[in-house]
Every structure is written in structure tokens, then in C-alpha cells.
């Protein structure tokens, strides 16, 4: 089975975290892999930064100058002096300096000349050690920034994946309930989604008209019209053909004990119905229209779940 985009990003981020924390890849391979992750998530700044780590920094690019500071490369920032080379160059220099350091032996000399040689040896030793420390610090900062970027992506996508999983399960439940109790509504949903994707006012108006009809069809399905009335709170409400909200509220009233939940559902229904009816007059944005459709879909699911819970209790 092919992976979704989110699944691919999550897997790549997890691999990268292991690569960094377990030192499994060379710096260059790590940068290439991180660049691919940055491209997948659309992080242009990180992509650009990694390109400087691969090919060297320059003094005319804002991102270059920003990450010169973040990676500790400046020696004299005011004079624009620093370690401009790519990370691979610094790694090679670290290795070379470590070899040089291991080859340094204490001179076996005496007298005044010996003191001078010893002093020079100690200065060289200190300079080499300091140089290694500076380059190692740059490398550590680069890896720290990479780790921070990858960690953020990983946990964001892990949360997205969990949210998608929760929503998909809930959506499946709603679709099953709609199919069982109001199958005609499912047939109208693709039309609404298609119109909402067009973003023009006429399509939005048509989509919201369909959403309003979905609510009305839903009322007819779960509580068909009747000449009877029902008392909800202190009000005697009619349940005729045009009283769609009353009939949905009656369905809920007969199945829910909690007054606060009944009030919440009643208010949510009123807000949704009023807004989708207003949307027919074209003062609803595409973004709000999509939100109204999603909220309507979730509302229908909540009401149907109420019926399922009561049926289960009766059984």
C-alpha cells in the first residue's frame, strides 16, 4: 500500500532523528536527507540554510548571515569575519587537526633554546586545540539546529497522523450511521464538496443551499413530520413539515437527559441552520462555508450517535 504524504514525512523525520542521535550518517549525507525533509514540508528557509551548509556561506544573503550567527561561525561580525566554509570542510579540518594533535610530541631539548622550543610547542598545541574546539562547536550547533527542525516536524506530523486517524474513525462511524438512517444525505455530500472547492460566490451559495437541504432531509429521516406537538422545557412546539429544527430537537429531547447538552445541541443547530440559510444570500466566505459544512457533518454524527447509544442501552 502506498504511503500518504504525511506518513512519508513522519517516517523520514523518524529516520533522521535516529540518524542524528545514533551518528549513523556522515554530515553530508545527513544534510542531503534533511534537505529532502525540508522540501517535503515546504520549509524554504531550512532548505536555503542547508544549501549554505553544503556549499559555503556568503555575505550578501540574509539567510546566510542569520545562520552564520546561529551556527556560531562569526569571529568578528562587525568586520564580517568568520568561518564561511561548508560543514564538510570543517569536519575535514577537525580530522586533520586531530591527526596533527596526536602527532605532536613534547620536544626533548634543554637550555634557553629548549625553553623557547617548549613555549612554541605549547602555543601550537593550544592553537590546534582551540581551532578544533571552535570547529567542533560549529558542528554541534549545526547538528542541534537540524535535530530541533526534525523534532518539530516529527511531533507535528505525529500529532497530525493521530488527528487524522481519530477523524477517519469518527468519519467512518458517521458514514455508517448516515447510510443506515439517512442514506440519501450521503449522496449529496460529494456535490457540496465539489462546489466548495470552486471558491466562487455562486458555487458557495449553491453548496450552502444543499447543506440546508441536508439538515432538512436529516430531520425528515430521524423524526418524520407529524401533526402532534411536544413540550420542550416550557414551550409546546409543533412538529409539522416545515419545523425541521423542532423535530431534530424533539429527537434529542427524547433521548438525552442532560439539560445542558440538550441546550448546547439546540443552540448549535440554530446557529448552523441560520448561517447556512444566510449563506444563500452570498455573504459567507469560502473558508466559513467549508467550516459550516464540516460542523454540519459532525453535528449530524453527534445526533445519530445519541440514537445509537439509547438503542444499545435498551438492548
C-alpha positions, 0 to 999 in steps of 0.5 A: 500500500502506498504511503500518504504524504504525511506518513512519508514525512513522519517516517523520514523525520523518524529516520533522521532523528535516529540518524542524528542521535545514533551518528549513523550518517556522515554530515553530508549525507545527513544534510542531503536527507534533511534537505529532502525533509525540508522540501517535503514540508515546504520549509524554504528557509531550512532548505536555503540554510542547508544549501549554505551548509553544503556549499559555503556561506556568503555575505550578501544573503540574509539567510546566510548571515542569520545562520552564520550567527546561529551556527556560531561561525562569526569571529568578528561580525562587525568586520564580517569575519568568520568561518564561511566554509561548508560543514564538510570542510570543517569536519575535514579540518577537525580530522586533520587537526586531530591527526596533527594533535596526536602527532605532536610530541613534547620536544626533548631539548634543554637550555634557553633554546629548549625553553623557547622550543617548549613555549612554541610547542605549547602555543601550537598545541593550544592553537590546534586545540582551540581551532578544533574546539571552535570547529567542533562547536560549529558542528554541534550547533549545526547538528542541534539546529537540524535535530530541533527542525526534525523534532518539530516536524516529527511531533507535528506530523505525529500529532497530525497522523493521530488527528487524522486517524481519530477523524477517519474513525469518527468519519467512518462511524458517521458514514455508517450511521448516515447510510443506515438512517439517512442514506440519501444525505450521503449522496449529496455530500460529494456535490457540496464538496465539489462546489466548495472547492470552486471558491466562487460566490455562486458555487458557495451559495449553491453548496450552502443551499444543499447543506440546508437541504441536508439538515432538512432531509436529516430531520425528515429521516430521524423524526418524520413530520407529524401533526402532534406537538411536544413540550420542550422545557416550557414551550409546546412546539409543533412538529409539522413539515416545515419545523425541521429544527423542532423535530431534530430537537424533539429527537434529542429531547427524547433521548438525552437527559442532560439539560445542558447538552440538550441546550448546547445541541439546540443552540448549535443547530440554530446557529448552523441552520441560520448561517447556512440559510444566510449563506444563500444570500452570498455573504459567507466566505469560502473558508466559513462555508467549508467550516459550516459544512464540516460542523454540519457533518459532525453535528449530524454524527453527534445526533445519530450517535445519541440514537445509537447509544439509547438503542444499545442501552435498551438492548 
